[in-house]
């Protein structure tokens, strides 16, 4: 099992879509939200993804193709 931390930045057109839920459902990866700042127009989320490395990569490619900006996260993430 692999773990990858990423930051999703959502465009306004996707902010109300269940992108994270669909990732977990379609690609069988565990999506743990560690931090988030979301309102009705903009938002970002720090995700910790767990699962098969190939499925994580496929799920990230899928989200990026939908319009989500994805950036790597390094260092510690404090849960809050």
mmCIF file of the N, C-alpha and C atoms, coordinates in Angstrom:
data_MODEL
# 
_entry.id   MODEL 
# 
loop_
_atom_site.group_PDB 
_atom_site.id 
_atom_site.type_symbol 
_atom_site.label_atom_id 
_atom_site.label_alt_id 
_atom_site.label_comp_id 
_atom_site.label_asym_id 
_atom_site.label_entity_id 
_atom_site.label_seq_id 
_atom_site.pdbx_PDB_ins_code 
_atom_site.Cartn_x 
_atom_site.Cartn_y 
_atom_site.Cartn_z 
_atom_site.occupancy 
_atom_site.B_iso_or_equiv 
_atom_site.pdbx_formal_charge 
_atom_site.auth_seq_id 
_atom_site.auth_comp_id 
_atom_site.auth_asym_id 
_atom_site.auth_atom_id 
_atom_site.pdbx_PDB_model_num 
ATOM 1   N N  . UNK A 1 1  ? 0.852   -1.183 0.000   1.00 0.00 ? 1  UNK A N  1 
ATOM 2   C CA . UNK A 1 1  ? 0.000   0.000  0.000   1.00 0.00 ? 1  UNK A CA 1 
ATOM 3   C C  . UNK A 1 1  ? 0.891   1.238  0.000   1.00 0.00 ? 1  UNK A C  1 
ATOM 4   N N  . UNK A 1 2  ? 0.536   2.193  -0.830  1.00 0.00 ? 2  UNK A N  1 
ATOM 5   C CA . UNK A 1 2  ? 1.268   3.451  -0.942  1.00 0.00 ? 2  UNK A CA 1 
ATOM 6   C C  . UNK A 1 2  ? 0.466   4.586  -0.308  1.00 0.00 ? 2  UNK A C  1 
ATOM 7   N N  . UNK A 1 3  ? 1.184   5.625  0.079   1.00 0.00 ? 3  UNK A N  1 
ATOM 8   C CA . UNK A 1 3  ? 0.559   6.828  0.625   1.00 0.00 ? 3  UNK A CA 1 
ATOM 9   C C  . UNK A 1 3  ? 1.133   8.020  -0.130  1.00 0.00 ? 3  UNK A C  1 
ATOM 10  N N  . UNK A 1 4  ? 0.258   8.929  -0.542  1.00 0.00 ? 4  UNK A N  1 
ATOM 11  C CA . UNK A 1 4  ? 0.693   10.131 -1.247  1.00 0.00 ? 4  UNK A CA 1 
ATOM 12  C C  . UNK A 1 4  ? -0.117  11.306 -0.731  1.00 0.00 ? 4  UNK A C  1 
ATOM 13  N N  . UNK A 1 5  ? 0.581   12.405 -0.436  1.00 0.00 ? 5  UNK A N  1 
ATOM 14  C CA . UNK A 1 5  ? -0.090  13.640 -0.006  1.00 0.00 ? 5  UNK A CA 1 
ATOM 15  C C  . UNK A 1 5  ? -0.054  14.647 -1.137  1.00 0.00 ? 5  UNK A C  1 
ATOM 16  N N  . UNK A 1 6  ? -1.206  15.235 -1.393  1.00 0.00 ? 6  UNK A N  1 
ATOM 17  C CA . UNK A 1 6  ? -1.330  16.223 -2.464  1.00 0.00 ? 6  UNK A CA 1 
ATOM 18  C C  . UNK A 1 6  ? -2.255  17.354 -2.025  1.00 0.00 ? 6  UNK A C  1 
ATOM 19  N N  . UNK A 1 7  ? -2.134  18.453 -2.724  1.00 0.00 ? 7  UNK A N  1 
ATOM 20  C CA . UNK A 1 7  ? -3.044  19.586 -2.513  1.00 0.00 ? 7  UNK A CA 1 
ATOM 21  C C  . UNK A 1 7  ? -3.871  19.744 -3.779  1.00 0.00 ? 7  UNK A C  1 
ATOM 22  N N  . UNK A 1 8  ? -5.178  19.734 -3.607  1.00 0.00 ? 8  UNK A N  1 
ATOM 23  C CA . UNK A 1 8  ? -6.113  19.984 -4.700  1.00 0.00 ? 8  UNK A CA 1 
ATOM 24  C C  . UNK A 1 8  ? -6.563  21.431 -4.606  1.00 0.00 ? 8  UNK A C  1 
ATOM 25  N N  . UNK A 1 9  ? -6.528  22.131 -5.727  1.00 0.00 ? 9  UNK A N  1 
ATOM 26  C CA . UNK A 1 9  ? -7.124  23.460 -5.833  1.00 0.00 ? 9  UNK A CA 1 
ATOM 27  C C  . UNK A 1 9  ? -8.222  23.352 -6.877  1.00 0.00 ? 9  UNK A C  1 
ATOM 28  N N  . UNK A 1 10 ? -9.441  23.643 -6.456  1.00 0.00 ? 10 UNK A N  1 
ATOM 29  C CA . UNK A 1 10 ? -10.604 23.455 -7.313  1.00 0.00 ? 10 UNK A CA 1 
ATOM 30  C C  . UNK A 1 10 ? -10.972 24.743 -8.043  1.00 0.00 ? 10 UNK A C  1 
ATOM 31  N N  . UNK A 1 11 ? -11.247 24.648 -9.361  1.00 0.00 ? 11 UNK A N  1 
ATOM 32  C CA . UNK A 1 11 ? -11.807 25.806 -10.060 1.00 0.00 ? 11 UNK A CA 1 
ATOM 33  C C  . UNK A 1 11 ? -13.271 25.972 -9.663  1.00 0.00 ? 11 UNK A C  1 
ATOM 34  N N  . UNK A 1 12 ? -13.806 27.146 -9.899  1.00 0.00 ? 12 UNK A N  1 
ATOM 35  C CA . UNK A 1 12 ? -15.189 27.433 -9.497  1.00 0.00 ? 12 UNK A CA 1 
ATOM 36  C C  . UNK A 1 12 ? -16.185 26.427 -10.084 1.00 0.00 ? 12 UNK A C  1 
ATOM 37  N N  . UNK A 1 13 ? -15.940 25.969 -11.298 1.00 0.00 ? 13 UNK A N  1 
ATOM 38  C CA . UNK A 1 13 ? -16.876 25.042 -11.948 1.00 0.00 ? 13 UNK A CA 1 
ATOM 39  C C  . UNK A 1 13 ? -16.955 23.687 -11.247 1.00 0.00 ? 13 UNK A C  1 
ATOM 40  N N  . UNK A 1 14 ? -15.934 23.324 -10.475 1.00 0.00 ? 14 UNK A N  1 
ATOM 41  C CA . UNK A 1 14 ? -15.907 22.010 -9.818  1.00 0.00 ? 14 UNK A CA 1 
ATOM 42  C C  . UNK A 1 14 ? -16.132 22.047 -8.316  1.00 0.00 ? 14 UNK A C  1 
ATOM 43  N N  . UNK A 1 15 ? -16.249 23.222 -7.745  1.00 0.00 ? 15 UNK A N  1 
ATOM 44  C CA . UNK A 1 15 ? -16.260 23.338 -6.292  1.00 0.00 ? 15 UNK A CA 1 
ATOM 45  C C  . UNK A 1 15 ? -17.410 22.569 -5.640  1.00 0.00 ? 15 UNK A C  1 
ATOM 46  N N  . UNK A 1 16 ? -18.513 22.397 -6.329  1.00 0.00 ? 16 UNK A N  1 
ATOM 47  C CA . UNK A 1 16 ? -19.642 21.696 -5.738  1.00 0.00 ? 16 UNK A CA 1 
ATOM 48  C C  . UNK A 1 16 ? -19.793 20.266 -6.257  1.00 0.00 ? 16 UNK A C  1 
ATOM 49  N N  . UNK A 1 17 ? -18.818 19.782 -7.013  1.00 0.00 ? 17 UNK A N  1 
ATOM 50  C CA . UNK A 1 17 ? -18.848 18.413 -7.531  1.00 0.00 ? 17 UNK A CA 1 
ATOM 51  C C  . UNK A 1 17 ? -18.175 17.467 -6.523  1.00 0.00 ? 17 UNK A C  1 
ATOM 52  N N  . UNK A 1 18 ? -18.639 16.239 -6.414  1.00 0.00 ? 18 UNK A N  1 
ATOM 53  C CA . UNK A 1 18 ? -18.073 15.290 -5.441  1.00 0.00 ? 18 UNK A CA 1 
ATOM 54  C C  . UNK A 1 18 ? -16.809 14.598 -5.960  1.00 0.00 ? 18 UNK A C  1 
ATOM 55  N N  . UNK A 1 19 ? -15.816 15.374 -6.356  1.00 0.00 ? 19 UNK A N  1 
ATOM 56  C CA . UNK A 1 19 ? -14.606 14.836 -6.970  1.00 0.00 ? 19 UNK A CA 1 
ATOM 57  C C  . UNK A 1 19 ? -13.885 13.867 -6.036  1.00 0.00 ? 19 UNK A C  1 
ATOM 58  N N  . UNK A 1 20 ? -13.711 14.234 -4.786  1.00 0.00 ? 20 UNK A N  1 
ATOM 59  C CA . UNK A 1 20 ? -12.966 13.390 -3.841  1.00 0.00 ? 20 UNK A CA 1 
ATOM 60  C C  . UNK A 1 20 ? -13.724 12.091 -3.574  1.00 0.00 ? 20 UNK A C  1 
ATOM 61  N N  . UNK A 1 21 ? -15.014 12.177 -3.394  1.00 0.00 ? 21 UNK A N  1 
ATOM 62  C CA . UNK A 1 21 ? -15.824 10.971 -3.195  1.00 0.00 ? 21 UNK A CA 1 
ATOM 63  C C  . UNK A 1 21 ? -15.702 10.035 -4.404  1.00 0.00 ? 21 UNK A C  1 
ATOM 64  N N  . UNK A 1 22 ? -15.835 10.584 -5.605  1.00 0.00 ? 22 UNK A N  1 
ATOM 65  C CA . UNK A 1 22 ? -15.760 9.765  -6.812  1.00 0.00 ? 22 UNK A CA 1 
ATOM 66  C C  . UNK A 1 22 ? -14.384 9.116  -6.980  1.00 0.00 ? 22 UNK A C  1 
ATOM 67  N N  . UNK A 1 23 ? -13.329 9.830  -6.596  1.00 0.00 ? 23 UNK A N  1 
ATOM 68  C CA . UNK A 1 23 ? -11.989 9.237  -6.656  1.00 0.00 ? 23 UNK A CA 1 
ATOM 69  C C  . UNK A 1 23 ? -11.916 7.975  -5.809  1.00 0.00 ? 23 UNK A C  1 
ATOM 70  N N  . UNK A 1 24 ? -12.388 8.084  -4.582  1.00 0.00 ? 24 UNK A N  1 
ATOM 71  C CA . UNK A 1 24 ? -12.364 6.940  -3.683  1.00 0.00 ? 24 UNK A CA 1 
ATOM 72  C C  . UNK A 1 24 ? -13.204 5.791  -4.188  1.00 0.00 ? 24 UNK A C  1 
ATOM 73  N N  . UNK A 1 25 ? -14.352 6.116  -4.735  1.00 0.00 ? 25 UNK A N  1 
ATOM 74  C CA . UNK A 1 25 ? -15.287 5.096  -5.205  1.00 0.00 ? 25 UNK A CA 1 
ATOM 75  C C  . UNK A 1 25 ? -14.798 4.415  -6.489  1.00 0.00 ? 25 UNK A C  1 
ATOM 76  N N  . UNK A 1 26 ? -14.372 5.201  -7.463  1.00 0.00 ? 26 UNK A N  1 
ATOM 77  C CA . UNK A 1 26 ? -14.005 4.657  -8.767  1.00 0.00 ? 26 UNK A CA 1 
ATOM 78  C C  . UNK A 1 26 ? -12.631 4.011  -8.794  1.00 0.00 ? 26 UNK A C  1 
ATOM 79  N N  . UNK A 1 27 ? -11.704 4.511  -7.995  1.00 0.00 ? 27 UNK A N  1 
ATOM 80  C CA . UNK A 1 27 ? -10.327 4.024  -8.065  1.00 0.00 ? 27 UNK A CA 1 
ATOM 81  C C  . UNK A 1 27 ? -9.910  3.221  -6.835  1.00 0.00 ? 27 UNK A C  1 
ATOM 82  N N  . UNK A 1 28 ? -10.818 3.058  -5.911  1.00 0.00 ? 28 UNK A N  1 
ATOM 83  C CA . UNK A 1 28 ? -10.560 2.279  -4.698  1.00 0.00 ? 28 UNK A CA 1 
ATOM 84  C C  . UNK A 1 28 ? -9.319  2.751  -3.947  1.00 0.00 ? 28 UNK A C  1 
ATOM 85  N N  . UNK A 1 29 ? -9.244  4.062  -3.771  1.00 0.00 ? 29 UNK A N  1 
ATOM 86  C CA . UNK A 1 29 ? -8.204  4.651  -2.940  1.00 0.00 ? 29 UNK A CA 1 
ATOM 87  C C  . UNK A 1 29 ? -8.882  5.279  -1.727  1.00 0.00 ? 29 UNK A C  1 
ATOM 88  N N  . UNK A 1 30 ? -8.187  5.288  -0.626  1.00 0.00 ? 30 UNK A N  1 
ATOM 89  C CA . UNK A 1 30 ? -8.688  5.926  0.588   1.00 0.00 ? 30 UNK A CA 1 
ATOM 90  C C  . UNK A 1 30 ? -8.317  7.399  0.514   1.00 0.00 ? 30 UNK A C  1 
ATOM 91  N N  . UNK A 1 31 ? -9.301  8.272  0.702   1.00 0.00 ? 31 UNK A N  1 
ATOM 92  C CA . UNK A 1 31 ? -9.087  9.713  0.598   1.00 0.00 ? 31 UNK A CA 1 
ATOM 93  C C  . UNK A 1 31 ? -9.290  10.345 1.977   1.00 0.00 ? 31 UNK A C  1 
ATOM 94  N N  . UNK A 1 32 ? -8.198  10.671 2.622   1.00 0.00 ? 32 UNK A N  1 
ATOM 95  C CA . UNK A 1 32 ? -8.246  11.307 3.930   1.00 0.00 ? 32 UNK A CA 1 
ATOM 96  C C  . UNK A 1 32 ? -8.005  12.807 3.780   1.00 0.00 ? 32 UNK A C  1 
ATOM 97  N N  . UNK A 1 33 ? -9.005  13.609 4.099   1.00 0.00 ? 33 UNK A N  1 
ATOM 98  C CA . UNK A 1 33 ? -8.857  15.067 4.053   1.00 0.00 ? 33 UNK A CA 1 
ATOM 99  C C  . UNK A 1 33 ? -8.128  15.489 5.319   1.00 0.00 ? 33 UNK A C  1 
ATOM 100 N N  . UNK A 1 34 ? -6.981  16.137 5.161   1.00 0.00 ? 34 UNK A N  1 
ATOM 101 C CA . UNK A 1 34 ? -6.179  16.583 6.307   1.00 0.00 ? 34 UNK A CA 1 
ATOM 102 C C  . UNK A 1 34 ? -6.397  18.049 6.638   1.00 0.00 ? 34 UNK A C  1 
ATOM 103 N N  . UNK A 1 35 ? -6.596  18.878 5.638   1.00 0.00 ? 35 UNK A N  1 
ATOM 104 C CA . UNK A 1 35 ? -6.870  20.299 5.818   1.00 0.00 ? 35 UNK A CA 1 
ATOM 105 C C  . UNK A 1 35 ? -7.717  20.747 4.638   1.00 0.00 ? 35 UNK A C  1 
ATOM 106 N N  . UNK A 1 36 ? -8.523  21.777 4.847   1.00 0.00 ? 36 UNK A N  1 
ATOM 107 C CA . UNK A 1 36 ? -9.332  22.282 3.747   1.00 0.00 ? 36 UNK A CA 1 
ATOM 108 C C  . UNK A 1 36 ? -9.769  23.712 4.017   1.00 0.00 ? 36 UNK A C  1 
ATOM 109 N N  . UNK A 1 37 ? -9.975  24.441 2.938   1.00 0.00 ? 37 UNK A N  1 
ATOM 110 C CA . UNK A 1 37 ? -10.557 25.771 2.986   1.00 0.00 ? 37 UNK A CA 1 
ATOM 111 C C  . UNK A 1 37 ? -11.415 25.885 1.736   1.00 0.00 ? 37 UNK A C  1 
ATOM 112 N N  . UNK A 1 38 ? -12.710 25.713 1.895   1.00 0.00 ? 38 UNK A N  1 
ATOM 113 C CA . UNK A 1 38 ? -13.631 25.657 0.763   1.00 0.00 ? 38 UNK A CA 1 
ATOM 114 C C  . UNK A 1 38 ? -14.823 26.563 1.024   1.00 0.00 ? 38 UNK A C  1 
ATOM 115 N N  . UNK A 1 39 ? -15.205 27.328 0.010   1.00 0.00 ? 39 UNK A N  1 
ATOM 116 C CA . UNK A 1 39 ? -16.462 28.072 0.066   1.00 0.00 ? 39 UNK A CA 1 
ATOM 117 C C  . UNK A 1 39 ? -17.204 27.827 -1.238  1.00 0.00 ? 39 UNK A C  1 
ATOM 118 N N  . UNK A 1 40 ? -18.230 28.586 -1.527  1.00 0.00 ? 40 UNK A N  1 
ATOM 119 C CA . UNK A 1 40 ? -19.049 28.289 -2.697  1.00 0.00 ? 40 UNK A CA 1 
ATOM 120 C C  . UNK A 1 40 ? -18.380 28.600 -4.037  1.00 0.00 ? 40 UNK A C  1 
ATOM 121 N N  . UNK A 1 41 ? -17.254 29.318 -4.036  1.00 0.00 ? 41 UNK A N  1 
ATOM 122 C CA . UNK A 1 41 ? -16.598 29.677 -5.298  1.00 0.00 ? 41 UNK A CA 1 
ATOM 123 C C  . UNK A 1 41 ? -15.186 29.129 -5.451  1.00 0.00 ? 41 UNK A C  1 
ATOM 124 N N  . UNK A 1 42 ? -14.470 28.959 -4.383  1.00 0.00 ? 42 UNK A N  1 
ATOM 125 C CA . UNK A 1 42 ? -13.082 28.494 -4.472  1.00 0.00 ? 42 UNK A CA 1 
ATOM 126 C C  . UNK A 1 42 ? -12.793 27.519 -3.347  1.00 0.00 ? 42 UNK A C  1 
ATOM 127 N N  . UNK A 1 43 ? -11.685 26.837 -3.486  1.00 0.00 ? 43 UNK A N  1 
ATOM 128 C CA . UNK A 1 43 ? -11.299 25.962 -2.396  1.00 0.00 ? 43 UNK A CA 1 
ATOM 129 C C  . UNK A 1 43 ? -10.057 25.158 -2.684  1.00 0.00 ? 43 UNK A C  1 
ATOM 130 N N  . UNK A 1 44 ? -9.420  24.744 -1.597  1.00 0.00 ? 44 UNK A N  1 
ATOM 131 C CA . UNK A 1 44 ? -8.297  23.837 -1.684  1.00 0.00 ? 44 UNK A CA 1 
ATOM 132 C C  . UNK A 1 44 ? -8.431  22.798 -0.578  1.00 0.00 ? 44 UNK A C  1 
ATOM 133 N N  . UNK A 1 45 ? -7.817  21.646 -0.817  1.00 0.00 ? 45 UNK A N  1 
ATOM 134 C CA . UNK A 1 45 ? -7.882  20.539 0.127   1.00 0.00 ? 45 UNK A CA 1 
ATOM 135 C C  . UNK A 1 45 ? -6.533  19.841 0.130   1.00 0.00 ? 45 UNK A C  1 
ATOM 136 N N  . UNK A 1 46 ? -6.024  19.535 1.322   1.00 0.00 ? 46 UNK A N  1 
ATOM 137 C CA . UNK A 1 46 ? -4.852  18.676 1.451   1.00 0.00 ? 46 UNK A CA 1 
ATOM 138 C C  . UNK A 1 46 ? -5.373  17.260 1.648   1.00 0.00 ? 46 UNK A C  1 
ATOM 139 N N  . UNK A 1 47 ? -5.011  16.366 0.727   1.00 0.00 ? 47 UNK A N  1 
ATOM 140 C CA . UNK A 1 47 ? -5.464  14.978 0.772   1.00 0.00 ? 47 UNK A CA 1 
ATOM 141 C C  . UNK A 1 47 ? -4.301  14.042 1.025   1.00 0.00 ? 47 UNK A C  1 
ATOM 142 N N  . UNK A 1 48 ? -4.567  13.016 1.806   1.00 0.00 ? 48 UNK A N  1 
ATOM 143 C CA . UNK A 1 48 ? -3.632  11.911 1.943   1.00 0.00 ? 48 UNK A CA 1 
ATOM 144 C C  . UNK A 1 48 ? -4.314  10.709 1.300   1.00 0.00 ? 48 UNK A C  1 
ATOM 145 N N  . UNK A 1 49 ? -3.755  10.239 0.200   1.00 0.00 ? 49 UNK A N  1 
ATOM 146 C CA . UNK A 1 49 ? -4.322  9.127  -0.549  1.00 0.00 ? 49 UNK A CA 1 
ATOM 147 C C  . UNK A 1 49 ? -3.586  7.848  -0.198  1.00 0.00 ? 49 UNK A C  1 
ATOM 148 N N  . UNK A 1 50 ? -4.341  6.788  0.062   1.00 0.00 ? 50 UNK A N  1 
ATOM 149 C CA . UNK A 1 50 ? -3.766  5.489  0.377   1.00 0.00 ? 50 UNK A CA 1 
ATOM 150 C C  . UNK A 1 50 ? -4.337  4.450  -0.562  1.00 0.00 ? 50 UNK A C  1 
ATOM 151 N N  . UNK A 1 51 ? -3.487  3.542  -1.020  1.00 0.00 ? 51 UNK A N  1 
ATOM 152 C CA . UNK A 1 51 ? -3.939  2.467  -1.883  1.00 0.00 ? 51 UNK A CA 1 
ATOM 153 C C  . UNK A 1 51 ? -2.828  1.992  -2.789  1.00 0.00 ? 51 UNK A C  1 
ATOM 154 N N  . UNK A 1 52 ? -3.192  1.264  -3.816  1.00 0.00 ? 52 UNK A N  1 
ATOM 155 C CA . UNK A 1 52 ? -2.247  0.792  -4.808  1.00 0.00 ? 52 UNK A CA 1 
ATOM 156 C C  . UNK A 1 52 ? -1.646  2.002  -5.534  1.00 0.00 ? 52 UNK A C  1 
ATOM 157 N N  . UNK A 1 53 ? -0.332  2.022  -5.700  1.00 0.00 ? 53 UNK A N  1 
ATOM 158 C CA . UNK A 1 53 ? 0.347   3.175  -6.304  1.00 0.00 ? 53 UNK A CA 1 
ATOM 159 C C  . UNK A 1 53 ? -0.198  3.490  -7.695  1.00 0.00 ? 53 UNK A C  1 
ATOM 160 N N  . UNK A 1 54 ? -0.460  2.461  -8.499  1.00 0.00 ? 54 UNK A N  1 
ATOM 161 C CA . UNK A 1 54 ? -0.989  2.690  -9.846  1.00 0.00 ? 54 UNK A CA 1 
ATOM 162 C C  . UNK A 1 54 ? -2.389  3.300  -9.798  1.00 0.00 ? 54 UNK A C  1 
ATOM 163 N N  . UNK A 1 55 ? -3.215  2.857  -8.849  1.00 0.00 ? 55 UNK A N  1 
ATOM 164 C CA . UNK A 1 55 ? -4.567  3.414  -8.719  1.00 0.00 ? 55 UNK A CA 1 
ATOM 165 C C  . UNK A 1 55 ? -4.519  4.858  -8.233  1.00 0.00 ? 55 UNK A C  1 
ATOM 166 N N  . UNK A 1 56 ? -3.603  5.164  -7.349  1.00 0.00 ? 56 UNK A N  1 
ATOM 167 C CA . UNK A 1 56 ? -3.442  6.554  -6.899  1.00 0.00 ? 56 UNK A CA 1 
ATOM 168 C C  . UNK A 1 56 ? -3.071  7.429  -8.090  1.00 0.00 ? 56 UNK A C  1 
ATOM 169 N N  . UNK A 1 57 ? -2.104  6.983  -8.883  1.00 0.00 ? 57 UNK A N  1 
ATOM 170 C CA . UNK A 1 57 ? -1.691  7.756  -10.050 1.00 0.00 ? 57 UNK A CA 1 
ATOM 171 C C  . UNK A 1 57 ? -2.835  7.924  -11.050 1.00 0.00 ? 57 UNK A C  1 
ATOM 172 N N  . UNK A 1 58 ? -3.599  6.855  -11.284 1.00 0.00 ? 58 UNK A N  1 
ATOM 173 C CA . UNK A 1 58 ? -4.749  6.932  -12.192 1.00 0.00 ? 58 UNK A CA 1 
ATOM 174 C C  . UNK A 1 58 ? -5.802  7.909  -11.672 1.00 0.00 ? 58 UNK A C  1 
ATOM 175 N N  . UNK A 1 59 ? -6.048  7.873  -10.351 1.00 0.00 ? 59 UNK A N  1 
ATOM 176 C CA . UNK A 1 59 ? -7.061  8.767  -9.779  1.00 0.00 ? 59 UNK A CA 1 
ATOM 177 C C  . UNK A 1 59 ? -6.621  10.229 -9.876  1.00 0.00 ? 59 UNK A C  1 
ATOM 178 N N  . UNK A 1 60 ? -5.333  10.488 -9.687  1.00 0.00 ? 60 UNK A N  1 
ATOM 179 C CA . UNK A 1 60 ? -4.831  11.860 -9.797  1.00 0.00 ? 60 UNK A CA 1 
ATOM 180 C C  . UNK A 1 60 ? -4.900  12.355 -11.236 1.00 0.00 ? 60 UNK A C  1 
ATOM 181 N N  . UNK A 1 61 ? -4.584  11.496 -12.187 1.00 0.00 ? 61 UNK A N  1 
ATOM 182 C CA . UNK A 1 61 ? -4.692  11.874 -13.603 1.00 0.00 ? 61 UNK A CA 1 
ATOM 183 C C  . UNK A 1 61 ? -6.140  12.183 -13.960 1.00 0.00 ? 61 UNK A C  1 
ATOM 184 N N  . UNK A 1 62 ? -7.066  11.397 -13.429 1.00 0.00 ? 62 UNK A N  1 
ATOM 185 C CA . UNK A 1 62 ? -8.493  11.615 -13.670 1.00 0.00 ? 62 UNK A CA 1 
ATOM 186 C C  . UNK A 1 62 ? -8.934  12.970 -13.112 1.00 0.00 ? 62 UNK A C  1 
ATOM 187 N N  . UNK A 1 63 ? -8.536  13.269 -11.867 1.00 0.00 ? 63 UNK A N  1 
ATOM 188 C CA . UNK A 1 63 ? -8.918  14.544 -11.248 1.00 0.00 ? 63 UNK A CA 1 
ATOM 189 C C  . UNK A 1 63 ? -8.315  15.723 -12.010 1.00 0.00 ? 63 UNK A C  1 
ATOM 190 N N  . UNK A 1 64 ? -7.078  15.569 -12.429 1.00 0.00 ? 64 UNK A N  1 
ATOM 191 C CA . UNK A 1 64 ? -6.427  16.640 -13.175 1.00 0.00 ? 64 UNK A CA 1 
ATOM 192 C C  . UNK A 1 64 ? -7.120  16.865 -14.519 1.00 0.00 ? 64 UNK A C  1 
ATOM 193 N N  . UNK A 1 65 ? -7.541  15.799 -15.169 1.00 0.00 ? 65 UNK A N  1 
ATOM 194 C CA . UNK A 1 65 ? -8.257  15.921 -16.439 1.00 0.00 ? 65 UNK A CA 1 
ATOM 195 C C  . UNK A 1 65 ? -9.601  16.632 -16.258 1.00 0.00 ? 65 UNK A C  1 
ATOM 196 N N  . UNK A 1 66 ? -10.200 16.523 -15.068 1.00 0.00 ? 66 UNK A N  1 
ATOM 197 C CA . UNK A 1 66 ? -11.460 17.217 -14.784 1.00 0.00 ? 66 UNK A CA 1 
ATOM 198 C C  . UNK A 1 66 ? -11.241 18.717 -14.544 1.00 0.00 ? 66 UNK A C  1 
ATOM 199 N N  . UNK A 1 67 ? -9.984  19.134 -14.276 1.00 0.00 ? 67 UNK A N  1 
ATOM 200 C CA . UNK A 1 67 ? -9.691  20.546 -14.074 1.00 0.00 ? 67 UNK A CA 1 
ATOM 201 C C  . UNK A 1 67 ? -9.135  20.899 -12.708 1.00 0.00 ? 67 UNK A C  1 
ATOM 202 N N  . UNK A 1 68 ? -8.890  19.892 -11.856 1.00 0.00 ? 68 UNK A N  1 
ATOM 203 C CA . UNK A 1 68 ? -8.332  20.140 -10.531 1.00 0.00 ? 68 UNK A CA 1 
ATOM 204 C C  . UNK A 1 68 ? -6.836  20.383 -10.662 1.00 0.00 ? 68 UNK A C  1 
ATOM 205 N N  . UNK A 1 69 ? -6.343  21.437 -10.022 1.00 0.00 ? 69 UNK A N  1 
ATOM 206 C CA . UNK A 1 69 ? -4.894  21.649 -9.960  1.00 0.00 ? 69 UNK A CA 1 
ATOM 207 C C  . UNK A 1 69 ? -4.358  20.777 -8.828  1.00 0.00 ? 69 UNK A C  1 
ATOM 208 N N  . UNK A 1 70 ? -3.293  20.028 -9.100  1.00 0.00 ? 70 UNK A N  1 
ATOM 209 C CA . UNK A 1 70 ? -2.736  19.107 -8.113  1.00 0.00 ? 70 UNK A CA 1 
ATOM 210 C C  . UNK A 1 70 ? -1.277  19.463 -7.889  1.00 0.00 ? 70 UNK A C  1 
ATOM 211 N N  . UNK A 1 71 ? -0.928  19.687 -6.615  1.00 0.00 ? 71 UNK A N  1 
ATOM 212 C CA . UNK A 1 71 ? 0.443   19.996 -6.237  1.00 0.00 ? 71 UNK A CA 1 
ATOM 213 C C  . UNK A 1 71 ? 0.885   19.016 -5.161  1.00 0.00 ? 71 UNK A C  1 
ATOM 214 N N  . UNK A 1 72 ? 2.163   18.608 -5.179  1.00 0.00 ? 72 UNK A N  1 
ATOM 215 C CA . UNK A 1 72 ? 2.653   17.712 -4.134  1.00 0.00 ? 72 UNK A CA 1 
ATOM 216 C C  . UNK A 1 72 ? 2.739   18.440 -2.793  1.00 0.00 ? 72 UNK A C  1 
ATOM 217 N N  . UNK A 1 73 ? 2.614   17.676 -1.720  1.00 0.00 ? 73 UNK A N  1 
ATOM 218 C CA . UNK A 1 73 ? 2.751   18.205 -0.368  1.00 0.00 ? 73 UNK A CA 1 
ATOM 219 C C  . UNK A 1 73 ? 3.919   17.490 0.295   1.00 0.00 ? 73 UNK A C  1 
ATOM 220 N N  . UNK A 1 74 ? 4.833   18.262 0.836   1.00 0.00 ? 74 UNK A N  1 
ATOM 221 C CA . UNK A 1 74 ? 5.966   17.689 1.548   1.00 0.00 ? 74 UNK A CA 1 
ATOM 222 C C  . UNK A 1 74 ? 5.941   18.179 2.987   1.00 0.00 ? 74 UNK A C  1 
ATOM 223 N N  . UNK A 1 75 ? 6.569   17.458 3.848   1.00 0.00 ? 75 UNK A N  1 
ATOM 224 C CA . UNK A 1 75 ? 6.616   17.840 5.258   1.00 0.00 ? 75 UNK A CA 1 
ATOM 225 C C  . UNK A 1 75 ? 5.404   17.338 6.020   1.00 0.00 ? 75 UNK A C  1 
ATOM 226 N N  . UNK A 1 76 ? 5.316   17.762 7.261   1.00 0.00 ? 76 UNK A N  1 
ATOM 227 C CA . UNK A 1 76 ? 4.235   17.330 8.130   1.00 0.00 ? 76 UNK A CA 1 
ATOM 228 C C  . UNK A 1 76 ? 2.955   18.129 7.868   1.00 0.00 ? 76 UNK A C  1 
ATOM 229 N N  . UNK A 1 77 ? 1.851   17.439 7.977   1.00 0.00 ? 77 UNK A N  1 
ATOM 230 C CA . UNK A 1 77 ? 0.536   18.080 7.899   1.00 0.00 ? 77 UNK A CA 1 
ATOM 231 C C  . UNK A 1 77 ? -0.120  17.907 9.251   1.00 0.00 ? 77 UNK A C  1 
ATOM 232 N N  . UNK A 1 78 ? -0.501  19.003 9.858   1.00 0.00 ? 78 UNK A N  1 
ATOM 233 C CA . UNK A 1 78 ? -1.130  18.965 11.158  1.00 0.00 ? 78 UNK A CA 1 
ATOM 234 C C  . UNK A 1 78 ? -2.623  18.791 10.969  1.00 0.00 ? 78 UNK A C  1 
ATOM 235 N N  . UNK A 1 79 ? -3.185  17.780 11.626  1.00 0.00 ? 79 UNK A N  1 
ATOM 236 C CA . UNK A 1 79 ? -4.628  17.587 11.543  1.00 0.00 ? 79 UNK A CA 1 
ATOM 237 C C  . UNK A 1 79 ? -5.317  18.602 12.431  1.00 0.00 ? 79 UNK A C  1 
ATOM 238 N N  . UNK A 1 80 ? -6.470  19.063 11.980  1.00 0.00 ? 80 UNK A N  1 
ATOM 239 C CA . UNK A 1 80 ? -7.165  20.054 12.774  1.00 0.00 ? 80 UNK A CA 1 
ATOM 240 C C  . UNK A 1 80 ? -8.644  19.915 12.669  1.00 0.00 ? 80 UNK A C  1 
# 
